[in-house]
Amino acid sequence: MEFMATTHVAIIGGGPGGYEAALVARKAGADVTLVERQGMGGNAVLTDVVPSKTAIATAEWRTIADRAPQLGIRDAHGSESTAHVVDVAAVNARIRALVAKQSGDISSRMADNGITVLHGSATLTPEGNVVVDGETLDADVVLLAVGARPRVVEGAEPDNDRILTWTQLYDLAELPEHLIVVGSGVTGAEFAGAYSLLGSEVTLVSSGDRVLPREDPEAAALVQEVFAERGMNVMGGTRAQSVKNTGVGVEVTLADGRVVTGSHCLMAVGSIPNTDSLGLEEAGVELDERGYITVDRVSRTSARGIYAAGDCTGVLPLASVAATQGRIAMAHALGDAVTPLDLRHVASAVFTAPEIATVGASEEELKERGLFYEVSRLDLARNPRAKMLGIDQGFVKIFGHTVTGQVLGAVIVGSRASEHIFPLSLAVTHHLTVDDVAGVFTVYPSLSGTTAEVARRLHHLSDQARV
């Protein structure tokens, strides 16, 4: 793409929304300056996705090791013991090293592409100009990708000692003896599951009757059942009123008056956007009642020439969505072809063990929209590859339109479900039918064979569409 004059783009925030936008803008020929106050990669790399999923992956390896005796693997002395010990200090040291490596790789990529990175804090003037530590940037287009931070509950303020947010877990030198996790959404469930596998006693406090209330009910029920089998105590239907550091542990007082004692408490009660003290409203950038930046499907804010991407928009707190918003913003701002963001095509995963991966419409959404659909479902335990790997939990579920046979949505629960959802993401995004999915060759034996078989069981839907 060629421009009559160079377009100057200023990006505030170096997370996925910011650095992906920077690459798109630079490739289009723009002069790009990115401002980041913590480190390249933003929360996704520094304190959230990369470190948390590394800890979870470590915990998952322990489940694999514990299955060794079932597969006929013993130690040199013939013992079938599964008493594996986790060195949390070593785990966290590895996490910090991986974080530094990933952040450094992103910084190198910025430099290789001629993108200027400024380390500092930025604000907007009422005219919409970007000011970095007192110096005004020359910018024709501005992208706000300032992210979000853990929500703090009054009476349960984190102290980076025993009362923690998920950003502070990586400073622990020892495994918590008894971790109380407050919040049973994705973050709470992931960490509760991980630390249970690492060897901590875990109590999960849930305000609802079940964990993961926004996930497929059958999938969430299976994960909760697995949690219970591993000895986790799930306390549903209550909230944490306050948390006290006693010096030797924590006391969590619940809304019903009960007090739960443990060694540490993780507060996983949501996030708030980093939109305060930036001068956004003075610059004409509209915020909603929760403080999130209001954007349309091409990432425009209410202020001309100012776009926003990522968790600060409250659209969907996923790194993949942030990156897509950033790319769309730059394409729109610089005159390239744009496909507006469509949340119906977003694939997401919960990194518990087993994982939950979803794409497209949920069954609840299909009922609300009044669509005609049928469900096909099979357990992974009957899959030959799963049997070889010792996998006996999980399932594949597909929702197909009863008239057209189109794949409307899907749920996979099982090991590496986040990887196996991809073909169904293609199906949902490109409006493929169940026959399109069923007609593709799969390797035998493979876990993906179950996906094809589930689609094959809906074959008659496409038959009806041709009548």
C-alpha positions, 0 to 999 in steps of 0.5 A: 500500500502506498501513501502520498505522505507518511502516516504517523501512528502512536500506540499506547500499550505493548500487549497483543493488541498493541504489538500486532497493530504496530506490525500491521501499521509498519507493513502498511508503510506507517511511521509507528511509535509504541509506548509501553511502561512495563515491558513488551508483551504487556500483561499477556506475556508478563503477568497473565497468559504466558506465566499462568499457562506455563504453570498449568502446563507444568501441573499437567505434566504431573498428571501424565507422570502419574499415569505412568504405572497404568501404561506399564512404566516403573522406575528402575527398582520396579516401584509404581510410586507416583509421589512426585515432588514439585519444586515451586521455586524452580517452576517459578524461576523457569516461568520468569525466564520464559516470560523474559525470553518472550518479551525479549523476542517481541522487542527484537521483532519491533526493532527488526521492523523499524518500530520505535518503542518508548518506555514510559507512561502516556496520556492524551491531551484534550486535542487527542495528542499523545504525551509521553513523560511530558513530550508530545508525539506527532500522531495522525492515528492513536491506538489505546491498548492499555489492558486491565488489572486484577480487581481488588475487593475491599477487605481483601487487599493483596499484600504479595505475601499470603493474599495474592492476585494471579500476578503475584503467584510467581514470587512464591518460593514454596508451594502453598500448603492450603490455597484458598481460591476466591472466584470460580471463573476461568482464572480461578478454576485454572489456578485451583486446578493447577495448584491442586495438581502441583500438590497443594490442598485447594479450596475453591470459593464459588459465588454460583452453584458450579464452577465456570458458570459461563462454559457449557454446563456439561463441560463445567460439570465434568471439570468440577467432578474431576476437581472433587475426585482430586480432593479439591473442596468446592464451596458453592453459593457463597462469597468471600466477605474479607481476607485476613493475613494472620502471619502464619496463614489466612482467614477467609470470612464468607458472606454466610459467616463461615471462616475458612483457614488456609496458608494462602489466598488467591483473589480471582474476582475479575479485572478492571480496565487501566483507563483511569488517569489517561485523559480519555474522557477529556479527549472525547473517548467514551467510557462505559459505566464500568470504565471500559472504552466503548468501541465499534466492530472496527475498533473505533472509539468515539473520538476521531482518529483514536482506536482501542483494542484489548482488555481495556475495551471489555469486548472479550478478555482474550489475547487473540481478540486483542490482537485481532482488534489491533490488526483491524484498527490499523487496517481501517485507519490506514485504508486497507480492506477490513473484516469487522470483528465477529465474536461468533467466530472466536475460539476460546479455551479453559486450561484446566485438566482436562481442558475445555475448548469452545467455538461458535454458539453455545446451546443456551445461545441457540435456544435463545435465538430460536434456531433449529439444531441437533446435538451429536456427542461422543466420549473420548474414552472410546477413541483408540488413540485416547485408550493408548494414551490413557485418556479416559475423560472428555468428549466432543460435542457439535451443534448442527443446524437441522435444515442446512447442516451448518456447524453452529458451534462445538465443545471439546473437553479433554487433553489438548482440547485447545489444539483440537478445536481448530478444525471446528473453528474453521467450520464455524468461521467458513459456514461449513456443514457437518458433512464437510467436516465428516468428509475430511480424512483423519489419521488413524488412530488420532483423537481428531477421529472422534471429531469426524465421527461426531460430525458423521452422526449428523449426516442426515441434516445435510441430506434434508437440506438437499431435499 
